[in-house]
Amino acid sequence: MKYIVIELQTNADGTVGNIVNAYDDRNAAESQYHSVLSAAAISNVPVHSCIMITSEGRPLDWKFYDHRTSTEA
């Protein structure tokens, strides 16, 4: 089984970018997951999120930061 970390960045115009990385070791995946969230917490990207799943698609953890102003949301 692999552990997948998916970083999602939703821009003000609604476009979404993603970065996907796979890991053999859950601890390595969790390290990357928390690194992404550390950057997302202070990001200028309107909505910046991360999810960690198994290669079978089972969600393990997720979090997002919504930096939009109330008029954008």
Stockholm file with secondary structure:
# STOCKHOLM 1.0

chainA/1-73         MKYIVIELQTNADGTVGNIVNAYDDRNAAESQYHSVLSAAAISNVPVHSCIMITSEGRPLDWKFYDHRTSTEA
#=GR chainA/1-73 SS CCEEEEEEEECTTSCEEEEEEEESSHHHHHHHHHHHHHHHHTCSSSEEEEEEEETTCCEEEEEEEECCCTTTC
#=GC SS_cons        CCEEEEEEEECTTSCEEEEEEEESSHHHHHHHHHHHHHHHHTCSSSEEEEEEEETTCCEEEEEEEECCCTTTC
//
